[in-house]
Amino acid sequence: MSTPTPPEQLNRRQQLVQTYRMAKKTDRLLTAWMLGAFIVGAVIGFALFSFLPGPLWLFPVLGALLIGLLLMMIVFGRRAQNAAYHQMDGQRGAAAAALSMLRRGWKVDSAIAVTKQQDVVHRVIGPPGIVLVAEGSPNRVKGLLATERRKHERVVADTPIHEVVCGNGEGEVPLPKLVKHVTKLGKGLKGPQMTDVLFRLKALDANRSAVPLPKGPVPTSMKGQRGNLRGR
């Protein structure tokens, strides 16, 4: 079986085709939604641009194409992202892959703690402070989170620390909502403070033993897909 080519080695068109094929495996209605979005956008664009002075057909047709394509790509991006979450849900490391969607101003450290049972804790540092995100058995990860909180409090006691369990159970945050949940935790850390926190955490991480990565398939980062959909 051939290995898929990494997104960064593909050109723009190949990236879009690869993203479409991956999303199509989960979302069978993807093509229909994209076509419907294009038609709706084209109708709106034609109607809006028909009032502009100039040739009777040129501006309305251009407007129909531009707005139709724009709306189609917006729908494509949303549904492709949802399909990616659906494909990753339940896999080891899915939360880390989802957290890679966070924008500038956030730092994600994957698998800072892993147990023999493959429970794992990731760390996010950003405006809310420190966010510890756990994946695994709800009963076991509570103790793992408590241990990591105590370690971090000894180093950055004055920094807000949040605990999040990614999952579909009661009190857990579903994978598709994880990034949004993390970004809405508030603003307890400013730029200069974040630099200081990162410096302090280096000492904590330096004393950690080598962390074994979770066994089994781990989803790849979604950063490449986000760039594909946004034209980067």
C-alpha positions as CSV (number, residue, x, y, z in Angstrom):
1,M,0.0,0.0,0.0
2,S,1.4,3.4,-1.0
3,T,2.0,6.0,1.7
4,P,0.0,9.3,1.3
5,T,2.1,12.2,0.3
6,P,2.5,14.8,3.0
7,P,0.4,17.9,2.4
8,E,3.4,20.3,2.4
9,Q,4.8,18.4,-0.6
10,L,1.7,18.9,-2.7
11,N,0.7,21.9,-4.8
12,R,-2.5,23.8,-4.1
13,R,-4.7,21.8,-6.4
14,Q,-3.4,18.5,-5.2
15,Q,-4.0,19.6,-1.6
16,L,-7.6,20.4,-2.3
17,V,-8.2,17.2,-4.1
18,Q,-6.6,15.2,-1.2
19,T,-8.8,17.0,1.3
20,Y,-11.9,16.5,-0.8
21,R,-11.2,12.7,-1.1
22,M,-10.6,12.3,2.6
23,A,-13.8,14.2,3.5
24,K,-15.8,12.3,0.9
25,K,-15.1,9.0,2.7
26,T,-17.1,10.2,5.7
27,D,-19.4,12.9,4.2
28,R,-21.3,11.3,1.3
29,L,-23.4,14.4,0.8
30,L,-20.3,16.7,0.5
31,T,-20.6,17.1,-3.3
32,A,-24.3,17.8,-3.1
33,W,-23.8,20.4,-0.4
34,M,-21.0,22.1,-2.4
35,L,-23.1,22.2,-5.6
36,G,-26.1,23.6,-3.7
37,A,-23.9,26.2,-2.1
38,F,-22.5,27.2,-5.5
39,I,-26.0,27.6,-7.0
40,V,-27.3,29.6,-4.1
41,G,-24.2,31.9,-4.2
42,A,-24.4,32.2,-8.0
43,V,-28.0,33.4,-7.8
44,I,-27.2,35.9,-5.0
45,G,-24.2,37.2,-6.9
46,F,-26.1,37.5,-10.2
47,A,-28.8,39.4,-8.5
48,L,-26.5,41.8,-6.7
49,F,-24.2,42.5,-9.6
50,S,-27.0,43.0,-12.1
51,F,-27.5,46.5,-10.7
52,L,-23.9,47.6,-11.6
53,P,-23.5,49.8,-14.7
54,G,-21.8,48.2,-17.7
55,P,-22.4,45.3,-20.1
56,L,-25.7,43.5,-19.4
57,W,-24.1,40.1,-18.9
58,L,-20.4,40.7,-17.8
59,F,-20.8,41.9,-14.2
60,P,-23.7,39.6,-13.2
61,V,-21.9,36.5,-14.6
62,L,-18.6,37.5,-12.8
63,G,-20.6,38.1,-9.6
64,A,-22.3,34.8,-9.9
65,L,-19.0,32.9,-10.3
66,L,-17.2,34.8,-7.5
67,I,-19.9,34.5,-4.8
68,G,-20.8,31.0,-5.9
69,L,-17.3,29.8,-5.6
70,L,-16.8,31.6,-2.3
71,L,-19.9,30.1,-0.7
72,M,-19.0,26.7,-2.1
73,M,-15.5,26.8,-0.5
74,I,-16.9,28.0,2.8
75,V,-19.3,25.0,2.9
76,F,-16.4,22.7,1.7
77,G,-14.2,23.9,4.5
78,R,-16.8,23.5,7.3
79,R,-17.9,20.0,6.2
80,A,-14.3,18.8,5.5
81,Q,-13.3,19.9,9.0
82,N,-16.3,18.1,10.5
83,A,-15.4,15.0,8.5
84,A,-11.8,15.1,9.8
85,Y,-13.1,15.3,13.4
86,H,-15.4,12.4,12.8
87,Q,-12.5,10.3,11.4
88,M,-10.3,11.1,14.3
89,D,-12.8,10.8,17.1
90,G,-11.9,7.9,19.4
91,Q,-8.3,7.6,18.1
92,R,-5.3,8.1,20.4
93,G,-3.9,11.6,20.0
94,A,-7.0,13.0,18.4
95,A,-7.2,15.9,20.9
96,A,-3.6,16.9,20.1
97,A,-4.4,16.9,16.4
98,A,-7.5,19.1,17.0
99,L,-5.5,21.5,19.2
100,S,-3.1,22.0,16.3
101,M,-5.9,24.2,14.8
102,L,-5.2,26.9,17.4
103,R,-3.9,30.0,15.9
104,R,-0.9,32.2,16.7
105,G,-0.5,33.1,20.4
106,W,-1.0,29.5,21.5
107,K,1.6,26.8,22.3
108,V,0.6,23.1,22.3
109,D,2.8,20.5,23.9
110,S,1.5,17.0,23.0
111,A,1.7,14.0,25.4
112,I,3.5,15.6,28.3
113,A,2.2,12.7,30.4
114,V,1.3,9.2,29.3
115,T,0.3,6.1,31.4
116,K,0.8,2.5,30.7
117,Q,-2.9,2.3,29.9
118,Q,-2.3,4.9,27.2
119,D,-4.1,7.7,29.0
120,V,-2.5,11.0,27.9
121,V,-2.4,14.7,28.9
122,H,-1.5,17.5,26.5
123,R,-0.7,21.0,27.5
124,V,-1.9,24.2,25.9
125,I,-0.4,27.6,26.9
126,G,-2.3,30.7,25.8
127,P,-4.5,33.6,26.9
128,P,-6.5,31.6,29.4
129,G,-3.2,30.4,31.1
130,I,-2.3,26.7,31.2
131,V,-4.9,24.2,29.9
132,L,-4.3,20.6,30.6
133,V,-6.2,18.4,28.1
134,A,-6.6,14.7,28.9
135,E,-7.7,11.8,26.7
136,G,-8.5,8.3,28.1
137,S,-10.5,6.6,30.7
138,P,-12.5,9.3,32.6
139,N,-11.8,7.6,36.0
140,R,-8.0,7.3,35.4
141,V,-7.4,10.7,33.8
142,K,-8.7,12.6,36.8
143,G,-5.8,11.4,38.8
144,L,-3.4,12.1,36.0
145,L,-4.7,15.6,35.6
146,A,-4.4,16.2,39.4
147,T,-0.8,15.0,39.3
148,E,0.0,17.4,36.4
149,R,-1.7,20.3,38.1
150,R,0.4,19.9,41.3
151,K,3.6,19.7,39.2
152,H,2.7,22.9,37.3
153,E,1.5,24.8,40.4
154,R,4.9,24.3,42.0
155,V,6.5,26.1,39.1
156,V,3.8,28.7,38.1
157,A,1.6,29.0,41.1
158,D,0.3,32.4,40.0
159,T,-0.9,31.2,36.6
160,P,-4.5,30.0,36.0
161,I,-4.6,26.3,35.3
162,H,-7.6,24.7,33.6
163,E,-8.4,21.0,33.3
164,V,-10.3,19.6,30.3
165,V,-11.2,16.0,29.5
166,C,-11.8,15.3,25.8
167,G,-14.5,12.8,25.2
168,N,-18.2,12.2,24.7
169,G,-19.2,11.4,28.3
170,E,-20.8,13.6,31.0
171,G,-18.7,16.6,31.9
172,E,-16.3,15.9,28.9
173,V,-15.7,18.1,25.9
174,P,-16.4,16.5,22.5
175,L,-13.6,16.5,20.0
176,P,-15.3,18.9,17.5
177,K,-15.9,21.4,20.3
178,L,-12.5,21.2,21.9
179,V,-10.8,24.1,20.2
180,K,-13.7,26.4,20.7
181,H,-14.0,25.4,24.4
182,V,-10.3,26.1,25.0
183,T,-10.4,29.5,23.4
184,K,-13.4,30.6,25.5
185,L,-11.7,29.8,28.9
186,G,-11.0,33.5,29.4
187,K,-7.9,35.7,29.4
188,G,-5.7,35.3,32.4
189,L,-2.3,35.5,30.7
190,K,-0.8,38.3,28.7
191,G,2.1,38.3,26.2
192,P,5.0,39.0,28.6
193,Q,3.5,36.7,31.2
194,M,3.3,33.9,28.7
195,T,7.0,34.3,27.9
196,D,7.8,34.0,31.6
197,V,5.6,30.9,32.0
198,L,7.2,29.2,29.0
199,F,10.6,29.9,30.5
200,R,9.6,28.4,33.9
201,L,8.1,25.3,32.3
202,K,11.3,24.5,30.6
203,A,12.7,23.5,34.0
204,L,9.7,21.3,34.7
205,D,9.9,19.6,31.3
206,A,13.7,19.1,31.7
207,N,13.1,16.9,34.8
208,R,10.6,14.6,33.0
209,S,11.6,11.2,32.0
210,A,11.2,10.3,28.3
211,V,7.5,10.0,27.7
212,P,6.4,7.0,25.6
213,L,4.1,7.9,22.8
214,P,0.7,6.3,22.7
215,K,0.6,3.0,20.7
216,G,-1.5,2.6,17.7
217,P,-2.5,5.1,14.9
218,V,-2.2,8.7,15.9
219,P,-4.0,11.3,13.7
220,T,-1.8,13.8,11.9
221,S,-2.0,17.5,12.6
222,M,-4.9,19.4,11.1
223,K,-2.8,22.4,10.4
224,G,-2.1,21.3,6.9
225,Q,-5.8,20.9,6.2
226,R,-6.6,24.3,7.7
227,G,-4.0,25.8,5.3
228,N,-5.5,24.0,2.4
229,L,-8.9,25.3,3.0
230,R,-7.8,28.8,3.6
231,G,-5.5,29.0,0.6
232,R,-2.2,29.2,2.6
